[in-house]
Amino acid sequence: MNEIPIKTACPACAGRGFAPTGEIFKLCGRVHQRVGPCQACEGKGTQLTWLDLHEFVRLLYETADNLEQV
């Protein structure tokens, strides 16, 4: 079966690629939160979702119909 990869923003880090570690540090008298790479997306900020070709075509038609109504 044919599938198409679709990139979506990582829901865990909202597409930023990093997440707070819970630690803090001081720099120049200001307190900052330490961040590290997101565990869900490995610091990429995106996740791949595989869609069946028929589902992809259905979504394209649905989007085109919504654009025509605007």
ChimeraX attribute file (.defattr): number of C-alpha atoms within 10 A of each C-alpha:
attribute: neighborCount
match mode: 1-to-1
recipient: residues
	/A:1	5
	/A:2	8
	/A:3	13
	/A:4	14
	/A:5	13
	/A:6	12
	/A:7	12
	/A:8	13
	/A:9	16
	/A:10	20
	/A:11	13
	/A:12	16
	/A:13	20
	/A:14	14
	/A:15	17
	/A:16	17
	/A:17	21
	/A:18	21
	/A:19	18
	/A:20	13
	/A:21	12
	/A:22	9
	/A:23	9
	/A:24	12
	/A:25	10
	/A:26	10
	/A:27	8
	/A:28	5
	/A:29	7
	/A:30	7
	/A:31	10
	/A:32	11
	/A:33	12
	/A:34	14
	/A:35	14
	/A:36	13
	/A:37	17
	/A:38	21
	/A:39	13
	/A:40	17
	/A:41	20
	/A:42	14
	/A:43	17
	/A:44	17
	/A:45	21
	/A:46	21
	/A:47	17
	/A:48	13
	/A:49	11
	/A:50	13
	/A:51	14
	/A:52	13
	/A:53	14
	/A:54	13
	/A:55	11
	/A:56	16
	/A:57	12
	/A:58	12
	/A:59	12
	/A:60	12
	/A:61	11
	/A:62	11
	/A:63	11
	/A:64	11
	/A:65	11
	/A:66	10
	/A:67	9
	/A:68	7
	/A:69	6
	/A:70	5
